[in-house]
């Protein structure tokens, strides 16, 4: 890999990674193969272990470690998980000596405290300034500022361009941009707004190593930026009125005129797929995985607006390399246009 000097930020020191690129902890999708591939490529991988059993979490951590000696994180969601399940999930992570815990949704200070007491770094993904301040006060090491352009569950209503500098100004710890970031140019833009890195989901979902089913990856590749829907219609399995961004499909058509105001209690339990004996329902938050069978095209095709930039299914290393190379080229272009010793007379 090439030079990292122009992209090295304090975030890299905190997370002990080479590039300031974090892989989103996508539930179901972000399993050991993807996480190890991302970390081996110099970025920071993260297992998506939301509502998984302690046994699976332990198995996945061990599998990542068999594939890489680089640091990685584990994503849990304390505010949207049964408290007892969350307790045993976190216990499994702490017993395994996980490098970093990555949390999302409403800030739960005790979840931060437990991880910090065990020697973990804590990354907290939030959707507004107040939650960022609360996470920092509780001891988080890094904030991920998620704009409304993001795919999957979306906790805020403000675009990344507006939210990111607001959070940078509100906290003193490293901030990472999320939502609409999946290229080298967007990495440089995030750095220009005061962030120390970017958080990528959609562009890494559509990789060979991701555990997403091919039907989901192909939908990401086909989608344009305006082919997504921000809605709370995928309501089964999560707290009420929890918005997501998905690629539009046959399943979203009934909700596109009125995307909000839906509740799980209103949804019929129509099984459309199965995973290892577990029924998977229409309008649940389950996305199509390699382990599922059934009418997978009817499930939640999580994807952000950045899907319009994904044109092929590549390896995770290829995606990371592309982001790094483009970012370094942009930075080098700025330096050339500035002239010797920062002379800006050449800029027109």
TITORDO-209469 format. One record per atom (N, C-alpha, C, O): x, y negated, z. Coordinates in steps of 0.05 Angstrom, whole numbers, plus 5000, padded with zeros to 4 digits. Each point is the difference from the previous one (the first is absolute). Layout:
N
XYZ...
This chain:
348
501750245000498349765000501749755000502350015008496649774983501549764996500349845026499550095022501449664974500549825022497449945015497949994987502349985038497749945017500249735013498249925014504049934982500449765015497849804997499249875019499850094956498049794995497350085012498349825003501350435004497450095011500150075029498050075012504449925000500350085028498749795018500749774999497350315017498749825019500250125028500750245002498849605019500050125027498150235003500550175018497449854966498250235001501650264995499550205013502449794969501650244994501650095024500350245005500649575012501450075024498150135021500750195013496949704989498050105019499350294993499950175018499549884957499050264991502250194990499650234994502849665004502450164992499650124972500550234995498549604987499750084972501649824982500949785009499650304967501749854982498649774986501249794995496250254998498449814986497649925017498950165014500249594984497749905016497450084987498349824995501350435001497650114987498950225018501350205004496249765006498750205017497950144984498449874986501550395017497850164988497750015019500350065024497349884966497650005017499550295010500450194985498749825040499350265012497250094992498250025017501550054958497450074989499050275010501350204995496549795020499050255012499550214979498749954980502350295024499750224982502050004977501150204992499449564997501749974976502950015008501650124986499149745035502849965008500950235018500049985024500850234963501050245015503050024995501349834988499850395022502950025003501649954974502049875000497050244978501649984975500249714991502249914992495649945010500149724992501749845019501749834992498050215034501449855020503050044997501649815001499350444996502850064997501149874974502349905000496250114979500949894975500449705002501949894989496349985024500249715004502449935017501649824992498750315030502349945018502650074986502049855003498150374983502550084985500749794979502349974992495649894998500549794979500949745012500649814986499650185041501049765013497949825012500649815013496950254982497849855012499250145026501550165011496149775000499250115026497450164996497949884995502250395008497750174997498350015026501049955022496550124974498250015023497950224996498549994981501350205038498050214999497349885007499749855020498250224965497349915006498650235015498950184988501049805038499050215017497549935016499550115021498949714968497649925013498150235004499350144981499949915044498150215008501050284992498350184995504349865005501050274995500550135027500349875021499950404979500550145025502949965008501749954983498950085043502849985009501850214986502349954995496550284999501650214987500849924972502350034992495849854993500749914973502049775001501949994984497849835035501849775002502950115006501949914987498350275031502650125006501250144976502449974994495950194992501050144976500949804979502150054987496449745009500849814979502549845007501749954983498649985043502549875008502450184995502049924990497750345018502250194996500650034970502350034992495649974991500550034972501449764988501850044983497549725025501449774991503050025007501749954984498850135041502850025009501550224986502549994999496150204990501450204984500849904972501650124986497149655006500449894973501749755000501049924979499449955044501649765001501149965028498850095020503449774982501149925026499649715005501149885019497249994964499549715002497749955019498350185004501649585008497749945018497449984985499949954976497950105038497349984989498149955023500750025023496849904970498049955020497750194999499750164981498549815038497450155000497849805005500149845019497950164963497749825002497750135015499050214992500049665029497650075014498349755003500949784996496550265009498149775002498650025027497850125001503349775020498850035027497249905002498450125014500949664973497449885003497850154985497649965005503150224977498050154984500250305004499050154984502349935038500350295006498950055028500349845018498450394985499150085027502349975020502250114994497449775029502249945018501550255008502549995003496250245002501450245008501750114977502250095004496749904972501550094976502449824996502250104995497449645008502349824996502150065021502449994994496850065030502050065022501850244992502449985003496350234988501650244994501649974974502150114997496849734984501549934976502649865007502250074991497549725026502349845007501950175017502549974997496550205020501750175016501850174981502450035005496450084974501550164981502249844987502350104997497149654996502049834987502349945020502450004992496949945033502049925019501850245008502449975004496350274998501650245006502050054978502250105005497149834970501750054978502149794997501850024982498149775034502049784998499849844975502049944987495550005004499649854976501449735001500049865021501250064957501549754998498249765004500649815015497150184971498249774999497150095000499350184985499149695031497150044999498949774984500649765005497650304976498749804984497050015006498750204996500349585014497149995007498549814981501249834986496250195015498249844982497449955014499350145020499349664970497349925009500349835026502249895004495750095012500249835024502350085018500650245003500849565008502350055017499250135026498249895014503150324993499650145026502649995015501850154994498549665025502549965013501250255013502450045000495950135012501050245013501550194980501950135008497149884968501350164979502849904995501950164995498449585004502749884997501750065024502350084997496649885026501650055025501050285002502450045007495950154987500950295002502350054981501950145007497849764969502150054980502649875007502250114998497649645012502449855007501450135024502550015001496050085018501150135024501650264992501850085014497350044964501350244991502449944981501350194990499249565006502349924983499449974971501949984984495650025009499249974971500049704992499449835017501150124958499349754989497150004993498850224995499949555005497149994994499549804978500749765002498050334976499149834979496949995002498750215002500249554997497049975002499049864975500849784994497450364992498749884976497549865009498350125013501449624979497749845008498949854976501349994979496349905024498749864978499449715006498849864984502150045040499649725006502149905020501550165012498749584991502049885017499750075029502050065014495649944996499550065029501050285007501350045021498250164962500950275006503150014999501250165015500049694967502949994999501249905025501950115011497049674999500949885026499750205023501750035017496050114983499550195021502050244999500950095020499750004956501950224997502849925009501350155014499549614979502649915009500149975030502050095013495949814999499949965029500150275015501150025022497950194965500050275012502650154996500450215011501449674973502650134997500750124973502050134997496349824983500650104973502649884989500749785007500750384977502649914989499649884972501649834992496450254994499549914972497049974996498550165010500749644975497249964992499850054970501649904984496450265007499350034972497549834996497950055013502349744970497749824995498650104975501049974978496650145026498550124978498049814988498149915014502350024960498049844986497750174990500250244998497749624994497650134992500350154973498350164993503949794992500450144975500850295004499950154981500849925043501050275006498050224995497649965000503450284995498350244997499650145026501349945020496950254980499350145025498549825019498649824992501750245034498649835020501249725001502549975001495849844999500949724999498849855024497550005004504249895013499149895026499449714999498749895019502249964961499549724999498549914975499050174985500849575011498549894978501549794985498949884981503750085025501649794989502150124981501050225005499649654973501950104981502949995012500549855019501250324971502750015009501449734998501549925017498149944961501349754995499449795022501749845006495950185005499249825021500850115027501049855017498550404988500450125026502950025008500849945023500950154958502850065007501549765012501150045022498949734966501449785013498849915026501449905018496050134985498749935026501050185022500649905022499750364973500950185020503049965005500950015023500649944956502949945004500349765019501850005017496549804980500249765017499150055029500749865018497650354985498750055026501650185019499649995024502350174965501550195016503049964996500849874981500750255037502949974998501450264991502450014996496150205001501150264992499750044970498549854987503050345000499850034971497150064991498550145013500949744964497350034988500450124972501949934986496450265007500150144975497449954985497850015012502449944962497649954984498850254989501450184991495949845011498550234990497649914985498649825009500850314969497749934984500949854975500449765002499850374975500949874976503050024996501049884980500450265037502950024997500850284990499450205013501949804964500850264989502149974978500450184985500849585014502049954979502349845013499849895022502450094963502249845009499349705001500949865019497650054962499249725001498349945024500349785013497950404995498449965024501750015025499349875020502850294980501850015023501449735003500149895023500850004956501349735001498049795009500749825015496950204975497949815008499550025030499749795014500250454997499550045028502349875016499549875021503050184970502349885014499849704999500749865020498450034958499849714997497949885019500249775009497850394999498049915019500850055029498449955018504050154986501050035027499850285011500850065022498150134962499950285008502850124998501849894988498550345024502650144999499850274985501950155000495949894986499750244984497150034991498349835005501250404981497350064990499250285008501750175006495749884994498750245008498450104976498249874991502550374999498850104975498450265004501050195013496649814977498450245002499350104972500850224992497649624993498950094975502250104981499650214987502649645010502050084981501550255008501250144983498749935043501250255009498050235002500850245001496749704999497950214998500350144973499750244998500849604981500150114973502850104994501249924979499950255038502650124996499850305001498150115011503950034979500050294999499950115029498750215005502749665014500250115026497649955018499850125021498549694972497749955017498150235001499850164981498749875041498250235004497349944988498150165003501549614984497549944986499650204978502050094987495649985008499350174977500549854974499949764999500750394980500649874974497649844990500449804986497250275021497749854991500149715012499149814986502050165037500349745013502349854987499749764994502550375002502349874988499349894972500849784992497750394992499349914973498149765001500249834982498150165038498249765002501649755005499349794990502750235027501849775005501349914974500049764995501050424990501449944975498149864980500849814986496750295013498149894981498949735008499249844983500950105043498649765010501449744993502549994998495949804998501049734998499549865026498850115018502349654985499749855025497249955008499349985024498949994956497249945006498250255002497649985000503750265001498550255001499750105029499350245004501249595016499750095028497549875012498949804990500250325032497749905015500749995029501050195012498449585000500349955029497350055013498149854994501650355023497450095009500250145027502150095008495649925006499950175024498250244996499150135019500449944955498250224994501250285006498550195005504249834995501250255008500250015030502149945012495750125000499649955029500350245018500549975024499250274965500150245016502950055010501950004984498450045042502650065013501349765013502050045015497149724980501349775012498149825015497550034997503449795020498249815013498349854981500949954977496749965031498349854982501349754988501649875013497650084962500849754986503049974998501149795003500250444990502850004996500550004969499450194986501649585005500249974971502450164988502050045014497650044962502150144985500249874972498149864992504150184994500149944972500650264985501950145006496449914974500250244984499949944971499149784992501850414992499649984971497050064994498950195010499949644974497250044993499650284987501750094985496050035021499450264989497050044999498549825007500750424985497150065000498849975028497749925003503950145017499049995028499649715009498449955018503149864971499749735009497849844986499149795009499950324969498149854984497549915015499249774997499750405021497649915015500649775020498149875009504450084996500749815021501349744989500749825016499750174958501549784989498549735001501349795002496150224998498449755002499949905029499949775006500250435013499949935029502250175013499450215012503149704987502250165010500150025031501350185010497449645004500350005029497350035014497949964988502250135037497650035016499150295002497650065006504250134990499350285001501050135026501949905012496950324995500650135026499950304996498450104984503450045030500250294997497350145006499450204987499149705032497550125007498050004977498150164999502249664982498249984977500750194977498550054982503950075020501150164979499150305003500550115021498350004958499550295002502650164999501949924987498250305028502450165000499950194977499250235002501749674975500150164975502850104996501949844994498550425009502750114997500750014970498450114984503949785009500950014972502650144997500950054977500450005045502750134998500550165026498449995019503950154981500850165023503049995003501549994981499450015044502950015006500450215022499449955023501750274969500750225019497750065018500350045025497349994963497650075015498549775012497850035010503349734989498749765011498449874978501049944978496450005027498449864980500949714997500749875019499350044956500749724994497649874987499050104980500149685032497549884992500349764982502049855001496050114982499849764983499849765019498650015020502849774972500049755015501450035027499549845019502250364984501850015024502549864993500449914977501450065042502649874995502150204991502349934998496950314995501850204989500749924971498249954984504350055009500849974972500950274989500650185016499549854958500750274989502950075005501849854994498550395018502750105006500550264985498250134990504449945009500850254986498750245013499750214987499649775038498950235015497050034998498850185012499949644972497150004997499150134974501450004980496250105021498650104976497249885000498949935020499950064956497349894998499849774980501749984982496349855022499549784983501749765009499049815011503650214985501949815012499749724988500749815014498350174962499749744988497949835014499849764995498650365023498049865015501049885026498649855013503850224994501149915026501249724998500349894978500550005045501149735001502749994986501950135009498249724970502549974985501449755010499949794986501350225037501349765012502149894981501650154988498349595009502049874983499849705002497749895002504549974998500049715001500049884973500250144980499549595019499949864974502750034985500049974976502150105038502650044987499950254982501950054985496050115016499750234983500349924971500850164983498549605010500249904972502950004990500449984976501550035043502950014992501150284998502350044991496150165017500950284999499350124973497650034994504450054991499550104973500750294996499550114978501750015042500850284997500550125028500449865019499450414982500650145025503050064999501050164984500549725035502950025001500850135026498450055017504250004986501150085026500149765019500149774990499850285036500249795019502749854997500149765003502050394992502649874996500049814976501349795002497350294977499949824977498549745006500849794992497050245024498549765008501749815017500149764995501350355025501749845017502249874984500649775004500750394979502249904983499049774983501449804996496250234992499049794983499549745016500749784990498250245033499549765017502649875007500349754997501750405011502649895008501449874976500949775003499250374975501449894977498749744990501449804994495950195006498649764991500549775019500549784992499350285034500549795020502849884998500349765001501750424997502749904998500449844974501549805000497250284978500349854975498749735003501149804989496650185024498849745004501849825017500449764993500750345029501749845017502549914985500949785003500250404981502449934984499349794980501649834994496050184995499149804981499849735012500749794988498350205037499849755015502849885003500549764997501450425011502749915005501349894974501449795001498150344977501249904975498849734992501449834990496050145013498649764992500849765018499849774991501150295034500849795018502749884992500749785008500950374977502649914992502150035021499550115022503049804973502250035019499449865026499049775000501750365022499749885027497249895005499749805014498350344975497349925006499149764985497949885007503650034972499249774984497350054986499850194985498349655021497350054989499449844975497850004990504249854999499549844977499250164975498749904982502050365019499450174977497150094999499150124980499549845043497250095001498249794986500249775006498250334975498249814986497250045007498249864990
